[in-house]
Amino acid sequence: MSKFFKPLARNASRVRVLLLIALGLGAGSAMAADGVQPAALTSVPVFAKPYPGPAHSIGSPANGCLAGAVALPLSGTGWETLRPGRNRYWGNPALVAFLEDMGGRLASQGRLLVLDMAQPRGGHMTFAHAAHQTGVDVDLMYRLATEPLNDEQRAAPVLDSVVTSDGGLDPARWGDAQTALVKAFATDPRVERIFVNPAIKRALCQSVTGDRNWLRTLRPWWGHDEHFHVRIKCPPGDGACIAGAALPPGDGCGKELAWWFTPEAALPKQPAKPKPLPPIRAECRTILGVE
Ligand SMILES: [Zn+2]
């Protein structure tokens, strides 16, 4: 368990967002990552099924919606879908195809453990995420399953942190297999960015030799010590999908990473007040069932 990062996963202060902009991360990435927990939104209906019709990821991952979503099956060649009771196994068809493909490519090593994707129509979730709204985001565990899951394992997975209390990586939970898993995603041209705990990014910055270009795709963020968050690029031709800010040049192992280990990054531990939600964009109001 990361004492240092995990309690910080619920807040992003204005100061912090401004600092991130100053560091070149950009408002897009700052606002779109997990860990920015907005005020609860109680007036938006929760749909059990997708909005029918062609697939569109509309808006940005932190303020958007999803039409024509498809479900990732509970299991397949090289993956297992977790916590199906949340009904967050939906995505743009491009995301589902991507996961099926990655599962197949990695099947000789094990089975991907797939956590939240999006709700059937995307949109804001009432708990756990600020992003995941447009069907291009997926959370994956750092470990692979070695055999099919039973219902209990699928419904209540053990989510152990790979980060130790002193900011290192637990050798029992992080090794070459984890590095290879994250690298497989970070080097895929369909991926826009990946959020990992700063301790993971730091450890990889210190240990990876040879090709280090893929480290750039790994963006440090609060939490993400028991899963990593993969965001694919806007599906080709989906003009309503808003891409994230371009990644800054370089491997991201310099001063922008160092900031995460300053006292500034550790404050505040509790949000002063809930972060207001952005208004639901006009193109999403019908899909999300709001007037
Ligand atoms: Zn996520």
Boltz pocket constraint, residues with backbone or C-beta under 6 A from the ligand:
constraints:
  - pocket:
      binder: B
      contacts: [[A, 34], [A, 116], [A, 129], [A, 132], [A, 137], [A, 138], [A, 139], [A, 228], [A, 229], [A, 230]]
      max_distance: 6.0
